[in-house]
Amino acid sequence: MDVELTRSVLGWCALANIGLFLTWFLVFTVAHDAVYKLHCIWFPMSKEAFDRAHYIMMGVYKLIIVSFFVIPYLAMQVLA
């Protein structure tokens, strides 16, 4: 695999994951009560625990996106 293809794949993966993250954030903020009720069917929990779990998962997901896609993409842009 050459460098240009790798850089392109990293860029598209970063965009796709950022889009997924923004969709998750928008659904969580706009339809919070509906998502909470849906999750409570499977996992009974308080709203505070639900919000805390999503906040932590969003933070971890954001760190993964930056660490595995954005930073390597930017490094390859600088080195090219």
C-alpha positions as CSV (number, residue, x, y, z in Angstrom):
1,M,0.0,0.0,0.0
2,D,1.5,3.3,-0.9
3,V,1.6,6.5,1.2
4,E,-1.0,8.3,-0.8
5,L,-3.6,5.5,-0.5
6,T,-3.0,5.2,3.2
7,R,-3.4,9.0,3.7
8,S,-6.6,8.9,1.7
9,V,-8.0,6.0,3.7
10,L,-7.1,7.7,7.0
11,G,-8.8,10.9,5.8
12,W,-12.0,9.2,4.7
13,C,-12.1,7.1,7.9
14,A,-11.7,10.3,10.0
15,L,-14.5,12.0,8.2
16,A,-16.8,9.0,8.5
17,N,-16.1,8.6,12.2
18,I,-16.5,12.3,12.9
19,G,-19.9,12.2,11.0
20,L,-20.9,9.2,13.1
21,F,-19.8,11.0,16.3
22,L,-21.8,14.2,15.3
23,T,-24.9,12.1,14.5
24,W,-24.6,10.4,18.0
25,F,-24.3,13.8,19.6
26,L,-27.3,15.3,17.8
27,V,-29.5,12.3,18.4
28,F,-28.5,12.3,22.1
29,T,-29.2,16.0,22.5
30,V,-32.4,16.2,20.4
31,A,-34.1,12.9,21.2
32,H,-32.6,12.4,24.7
33,D,-35.8,11.2,26.4
34,A,-36.7,8.8,23.6
35,V,-33.2,7.3,23.6
36,Y,-33.3,7.0,27.4
37,K,-36.6,5.2,27.3
38,L,-35.3,2.8,24.6
39,H,-32.2,2.0,26.6
40,C,-34.1,1.5,29.8
41,I,-36.0,-1.3,28.2
42,W,-32.8,-3.3,28.0
43,F,-30.8,-1.7,30.9
44,P,-32.7,-0.2,33.7
45,M,-30.7,2.9,35.0
46,S,-31.2,6.4,36.2
47,K,-31.0,9.4,33.9
48,E,-27.8,10.5,35.6
49,A,-26.2,7.1,35.0
50,F,-27.4,7.2,31.4
51,D,-26.0,10.6,30.8
52,R,-22.7,9.8,32.5
53,A,-22.3,6.6,30.4
54,H,-22.9,8.5,27.2
55,Y,-20.6,11.3,28.2
56,I,-17.8,8.9,29.0
57,M,-18.4,6.9,25.8
58,M,-18.4,10.0,23.6
59,G,-15.2,11.2,25.2
60,V,-13.5,7.8,24.6
61,Y,-14.8,7.6,21.0
62,K,-13.5,11.2,20.3
63,L,-10.1,10.3,21.7
64,I,-10.0,7.2,19.5
65,I,-10.9,9.2,16.4
66,V,-8.2,11.7,17.1
67,S,-5.6,9.2,18.1
68,F,-6.1,6.7,15.3
69,F,-7.3,8.7,12.3
70,V,-6.8,12.5,12.6
71,I,-3.2,12.6,14.1
72,P,-1.8,10.0,11.6
73,Y,-3.6,11.8,8.7
74,L,-2.1,15.1,9.7
75,A,1.4,13.6,10.3
76,M,1.2,12.1,6.8
77,Q,0.1,15.4,5.3
78,V,3.1,17.2,7.0
79,L,5.6,14.6,5.9
80,A,4.4,14.4,2.3
